Amino acid sequence: MWRAATSTVSACDYLGEKMATALGITSPKYQYAIDEYYRAKKEEEEEEEENRMSEEAERRYQEQGPQTEQPDGSVSIVNITCELEREPRQIPDAAAFPPNQLLQGDVRISTPVPS
């Protein structure tokens, strides 16, 4: 009797495992909670490490004191404004410029021939 019961339980366990694999329900029911726990634990450890390093750096700085003189940190702001005055534009007289000799050879002017 005991042997029949254990073999029946083993068979059901085997079949249940195969069905779960076939249906895709093999992941743990609360895996998201486990993942969240480990993520939060890792973040806390990183934050503790960062705080420890920051405190250690601050302690070293206070022991050594400032090594170089820094400027006082004051900032001067200079405002520069420029005002432009518009001058009247003068159109140059065309007669003041001599004709360009290079352009005259290229331009062909046809004059009507009297008949």
Backbone bond lengths (Angstrom), bond angles and torsions (degrees), N, CA, C in turn:
res aa  C-N    CA-C-N  psi(-1)  N-CA   C-N-CA  omega(-1)  CA-C   N-CA-C  phi
1 M - - - 1.446 - - 1.536 110.77 -
2 W 1.312 116.25 -46.73 1.454 120.29 179.85 1.515 110.71 -59.94
3 R 1.313 116.78 -40.57 1.463 121.80 179.85 1.524 110.42 -65.23
4 A 1.300 119.68 -40.50 1.460 123.90 179.53 1.527 109.77 -65.31
5 A 1.301 117.42 -38.47 1.465 121.19 -179.24 1.526 110.50 -68.80
6 T 1.326 117.91 -44.01 1.467 120.13 -179.85 1.515 111.56 -67.70
7 S 1.326 117.87 -37.08 1.469 119.12 178.81 1.524 110.46 -70.17
8 T 1.323 118.01 -35.35 1.469 121.40 177.31 1.526 109.83 -65.69
9 V 1.316 118.47 -44.24 1.463 122.19 179.02 1.532 109.63 -64.57
10 S 1.319 118.39 -41.25 1.468 121.93 178.59 1.518 110.94 -63.41
11 A 1.337 116.87 -41.23 1.466 120.80 179.21 1.525 110.29 -65.03
12 C 1.340 116.53 -43.95 1.476 119.71 178.85 1.518 110.91 -64.13
13 D 1.329 116.66 -39.59 1.459 121.04 178.21 1.528 110.35 -62.71
14 Y 1.314 116.74 -44.21 1.466 121.21 179.87 1.523 110.51 -63.19
15 L 1.326 116.87 -48.07 1.468 120.73 -179.00 1.530 110.80 -65.14
16 G 1.313 117.16 -39.33 1.467 120.35 178.58 1.519 111.45 -63.99
17 E 1.328 116.60 -39.68 1.463 120.71 177.78 1.522 111.00 -63.10
18 K 1.327 116.68 -43.94 1.475 121.00 179.70 1.520 111.42 -65.31
19 M 1.323 117.36 -39.57 1.469 120.31 179.17 1.533 110.72 -67.62
20 A 1.308 116.84 -39.97 1.464 120.32 178.95 1.523 110.40 -63.72
21 T 1.327 116.98 -41.17 1.468 120.58 177.33 1.524 109.87 -64.14
22 A 1.315 117.49 -42.78 1.469 121.23 -179.54 1.528 111.02 -64.43
23 L 1.318 117.98 -36.16 1.464 121.63 -178.69 1.530 112.85 -87.22
24 G 1.329 117.52 -8.94 1.460 120.82 177.29 1.505 113.97 77.34
25 I 1.315 117.32 28.99 1.471 120.11 -179.53 1.533 110.20 -114.11
26 T 1.322 115.39 49.54 1.462 119.83 -177.48 1.518 113.07 -96.13
27 S 1.326 118.12 -10.07 1.469 119.53 -179.69 1.526 109.56 -76.85
28 P 1.341 117.10 150.67 1.466 119.82 179.26 1.529 111.12 -61.63
29 K 1.304 115.62 149.28 1.462 121.30 -176.12 1.523 112.01 -63.08
30 Y 1.336 117.45 -38.49 1.457 121.37 -176.30 1.522 112.07 -113.00
31 Q 1.333 117.06 35.99 1.464 120.39 -178.65 1.522 111.33 -62.93
32 Y 1.323 118.05 -35.23 1.468 120.26 179.25 1.530 111.12 -61.34
33 A 1.324 117.61 -36.79 1.465 120.61 179.18 1.525 110.77 -69.55
34 I 1.325 116.51 -38.08 1.464 120.48 177.92 1.520 110.34 -65.49
35 D 1.332 116.69 -43.89 1.472 120.89 178.66 1.530 111.15 -62.54
36 E 1.321 116.83 -41.70 1.459 121.24 179.35 1.527 110.98 -63.97
37 Y 1.322 117.10 -40.01 1.460 121.63 178.66 1.533 110.40 -60.45
38 Y 1.333 116.52 -48.53 1.466 119.68 -178.91 1.529 112.06 -66.76
39 R 1.336 116.88 -35.38 1.465 120.27 177.69 1.528 110.65 -65.35
40 A 1.332 116.90 -44.85 1.465 121.09 179.54 1.529 110.81 -64.89
41 K 1.331 116.02 -39.54 1.461 120.29 178.55 1.528 110.79 -63.40
42 K 1.327 116.80 -41.67 1.470 121.29 179.32 1.525 110.42 -65.41
43 E 1.344 117.60 -42.38 1.463 120.83 178.13 1.528 111.55 -61.76
44 E 1.325 116.92 -41.24 1.464 120.47 179.10 1.524 110.75 -63.61
45 E 1.320 117.02 -42.13 1.462 120.52 178.94 1.528 111.02 -63.59
46 E 1.344 116.92 -42.41 1.463 120.67 178.50 1.525 110.93 -63.63
47 E 1.333 116.65 -41.02 1.466 120.62 179.89 1.533 110.45 -66.19
48 E 1.331 117.17 -41.72 1.462 120.72 177.53 1.527 111.00 -62.12
49 E 1.329 116.59 -41.50 1.468 120.91 178.72 1.530 110.69 -64.17
50 E 1.324 116.18 -42.59 1.467 120.55 179.05 1.528 110.79 -63.91
51 N 1.332 117.37 -42.82 1.464 120.87 178.63 1.528 110.60 -64.06
52 R 1.312 116.82 -41.63 1.458 120.63 179.97 1.522 110.78 -62.72
53 M 1.351 116.66 -43.99 1.466 120.51 179.37 1.518 111.01 -66.10
54 S 1.325 117.30 -38.12 1.461 121.20 179.10 1.524 110.86 -65.55
55 E 1.331 116.30 -44.39 1.459 119.91 178.87 1.525 111.30 -64.24
56 E 1.332 116.19 -38.63 1.461 120.04 179.07 1.531 110.92 -65.78
57 A 1.326 117.53 -42.31 1.464 121.22 178.73 1.530 110.37 -64.79
58 E 1.324 117.12 -40.71 1.468 120.65 179.17 1.525 110.42 -65.18
59 R 1.329 116.82 -40.46 1.464 120.76 178.96 1.525 110.40 -64.07
60 R 1.323 117.49 -43.04 1.474 120.96 177.78 1.521 111.20 -62.19
61 Y 1.319 116.45 -41.66 1.458 120.26 -179.88 1.527 110.67 -62.80
62 Q 1.326 116.54 -42.95 1.461 120.02 -179.66 1.522 111.34 -67.66
63 E 1.332 117.86 -33.62 1.459 120.63 177.65 1.522 111.71 -68.95
64 Q 1.351 116.51 -41.90 1.462 120.75 -176.04 1.516 111.93 -83.35
65 G 1.293 118.08 -31.84 1.456 121.64 -176.29 1.524 109.14 78.28
66 P 1.317 116.69 171.28 1.467 119.14 179.54 1.520 110.30 -67.11
67 Q 1.329 117.31 136.16 1.456 121.25 -176.43 1.518 112.74 -96.71
68 T 1.281 118.47 -25.07 1.465 121.63 178.12 1.516 107.97 -128.53
69 E 1.321 114.62 152.42 1.454 118.19 177.79 1.511 109.11 -81.09
70 Q 1.272 114.80 133.36 1.449 121.81 179.53 1.516 108.92 -105.06
71 P 1.326 118.20 149.94 1.458 119.29 174.22 1.530 110.12 -62.18
72 D 1.314 115.13 159.24 1.463 119.72 -173.28 1.524 113.14 -68.10
73 G 1.278 118.79 -12.00 1.451 120.92 175.47 1.514 113.95 87.87
74 S 1.349 118.03 1.50 1.453 118.52 178.65 1.526 108.75 -75.10
75 V 1.273 115.53 147.62 1.452 121.41 -176.56 1.522 108.62 -120.61
76 S 1.325 115.89 132.57 1.460 120.14 175.39 1.519 108.33 -103.01
77 I 1.289 115.19 133.73 1.453 120.65 178.53 1.511 107.63 -112.01
78 V 1.307 116.08 127.58 1.452 121.35 -179.57 1.521 108.05 -116.51
79 N 1.291 115.55 124.79 1.455 120.95 176.29 1.519 108.21 -101.23
80 I 1.296 116.03 125.94 1.459 121.44 177.86 1.517 107.36 -119.62
81 T 1.310 115.43 125.49 1.457 119.15 176.08 1.515 108.27 -121.52
82 C 1.275 114.28 139.93 1.467 120.51 179.19 1.521 107.98 -120.41
83 E 1.306 114.43 135.68 1.460 119.58 175.91 1.515 108.16 -115.24
84 L 1.296 114.98 127.16 1.455 120.35 179.02 1.514 108.75 -103.50
85 E 1.316 114.81 133.03 1.451 119.51 176.43 1.517 107.66 -101.12
86 R 1.299 115.21 134.43 1.458 119.30 -179.77 1.524 109.10 -84.78
87 E 1.297 114.02 128.07 1.456 119.55 175.95 1.519 108.20 -98.46
88 P 1.315 116.83 144.90 1.479 117.73 178.65 1.522 109.62 -64.59
89 R 1.318 114.98 135.77 1.457 119.50 178.88 1.514 109.79 -79.33
90 Q 1.295 114.50 135.51 1.446 119.50 177.00 1.522 108.44 -107.86
91 I 1.317 114.72 131.97 1.455 119.68 178.44 1.519 106.81 -88.63
92 P 1.332 117.38 121.67 1.467 119.37 -178.76 1.529 111.07 -65.46
93 D 1.281 115.31 146.68 1.466 121.73 178.74 1.519 108.66 -73.49
94 A 1.313 117.28 127.41 1.466 121.53 -177.77 1.523 111.12 -66.61
95 A 1.307 118.56 -26.79 1.451 120.75 -178.50 1.522 111.13 -72.02
96 A 1.304 118.03 -19.05 1.456 120.95 -178.55 1.526 111.64 -73.96
97 F 1.332 117.44 -18.72 1.456 120.62 179.82 1.519 109.88 -98.55
98 P 1.330 118.43 129.84 1.467 119.82 177.18 1.524 109.43 -71.82
99 P 1.309 117.96 151.99 1.463 120.63 179.87 1.533 109.79 -66.44
100 N 1.289 116.55 146.49 1.455 122.11 179.95 1.517 108.81 -80.27
101 Q 1.318 116.97 124.36 1.457 122.07 -176.59 1.533 111.42 -67.32
102 L 1.303 117.41 -32.66 1.465 120.07 -178.95 1.520 111.12 -67.26
103 L 1.311 116.78 -37.60 1.457 119.34 -178.61 1.522 112.29 -74.70
104 Q 1.314 117.75 -28.65 1.463 120.00 -177.86 1.515 111.04 -67.34
105 G 1.325 118.92 -33.78 1.459 120.71 179.70 1.511 111.76 -71.60
106 D 1.323 117.24 -26.06 1.455 120.12 -176.78 1.521 112.39 -86.27
107 V 1.308 116.13 -23.92 1.452 118.89 -176.40 1.529 108.43 -87.45
108 R 1.301 116.67 129.05 1.466 120.51 -179.99 1.523 108.17 -108.88
109 I 1.255 112.81 121.15 1.452 118.36 -179.77 1.531 107.11 -109.38
110 S 1.279 115.81 123.79 1.461 118.37 178.59 1.522 108.09 -101.53
111 T 1.282 114.61 126.85 1.467 119.73 178.69 1.514 108.38 -104.42
112 P 1.305 114.03 139.73 1.479 116.08 179.86 1.546 110.58 -65.93
113 V 1.293 113.99 136.18 1.455 119.31 178.91 1.547 107.96 -88.30
114 P 1.361 116.06 126.28 1.473 116.40 -179.84 1.541 111.20 -68.00
115 S 1.264 118.31 138.86 1.443 120.58 -178.96 1.494 113.92 -106.53
